[in-house]
Amino acid sequence: MRAAFLLAGCVLASVAHAQTVPPPAPPSSPPAAGVPHHAERNLPPALPEAVRPLAGKPKPVVKAKPAPPPMPLTRVVAKDDPRPTVYPGAADAIQEAAERYRRIAESGGWPLLPAGTYKAGMSGEPILLLRQRLALDGDLDPGQTGQPDFDATLIQAVKAFQGRHGLAQTGIVGALTLKALNVSANERFLQLNESAKRLRARNFAFGPRYVVVNIPSASVEAIANGQVERRHIAVVGKADRPSPEVETRITNVNFNPTWTVPISIIKKDIIPKMQKDPSYLAKSKIRIFGASGAEIEPTRIDWSTERATAFTLRQDPGAGNSLGQIRIDMPNREAVYMHDTPSKRLFARDDRFHSSGCVRVEGVRDLVAWLLAPLPGPGGGPWDRRDVDDLLVTDTRKDIRLKEPVPVIWTYLTGYVTPDGVTHFRDDVYGLDQPALLASQPDPAPTSSVATAPARVQREQPLPQANAPLALQQRASAPRPLLQRIDP
């Protein structure tokens, strides 16, 4: 709707422009001496002679600058990265990294970088500070800190930093990269420390094949023999409907599933939409069933009340189903799962926190082919992508049980370490690290002492969080209620 509205606005603006600016008319006679042909041609025919440009003094023509070519960006989720986020010993590796950042913080941390954009060709004091910052974090050789130029070596160091923080690897320090660079070493220590605690609290049963969803990364990893064989971009729960931490096993794949609309969605979405458009359910292929299982016509329900919540509303299978054409079943007390989606445009965004708790998977058919590979496929050989595609040609419902259940863990790691010892960070999208960060804050320093600190040697301080939303603290500490998860 919003995209359609914006498009309509562009169309209306174009129409208004066409109506108020007459098209240029070709000249009926050669232009006057000294007047460029293009200046005469662009005059509206009704323009009075008195305001025409004088001969020899043509109106300057402002040429539109050509649009710069699009900057090539590396996807935030590196699909070809074989390093898993969670593996046996991951908690110990995270804790070890946390101690390293604690020591950096206790030694004074790293320099804060002044506001601005840093890119190739620049030189000076800010570039020296950038090099010091990257060297302390291990992205730049300490022997390279004395060079004041933004050269090819520094570009690669910036890209390495961006890759570890889930940022597009441009080699340019823009707003997002600068924000990540200026996060204090103390906060990085706390992120790693809290992540290690969360991971130690799980009792995940690793198998030769397992699946990891790291919620802050909004990604899915299919792992075998210690290597990520498939990495998928995902859409996870929004901040007010967060995806929970779960450890269970994938047991089934549901092809062309139906979707039973939860009562909360009936109240918040279905009833208001039916009040505005009585044909909404029919358009969405959602049918109503009574307690006996008999189908009920929408016209028999009073949509000005909440009576519809007494019935079962079920969406028919198909590509337009809210779950898409595939649901990956993983029994758990939170009633969440992974699935396809008709809203695939969200996969292209860097901000992918838009679901109601479940995890939408880009390229879910490839993940399903990986899950089913140990089973004999319809053609006699192992399951592959073609078998999955063939099964989805129609909207027929079919459930397939895995030969061996595959362990799966949904975890919340804002700081983690891959098996090669590289430390990674992601944003604390749900605010689960905030209580620890707030507890670590020192008393505010007097204004006068801050004012006298030399700018070039100003060291980091933990980011002020005095105004952090109370809801973040409460959500982090409160026990999770059992919810009926939905994912339209």
Order of alpha helices (4+ residues) and beta strands (2+ residues): alpha-alpha-alpha-alpha-alpha-alpha-alpha-beta-beta-beta-beta-beta-alpha-alpha-beta-beta-beta-beta-beta-beta-beta-alpha-alpha-beta-beta-beta-alpha-alpha-alpha
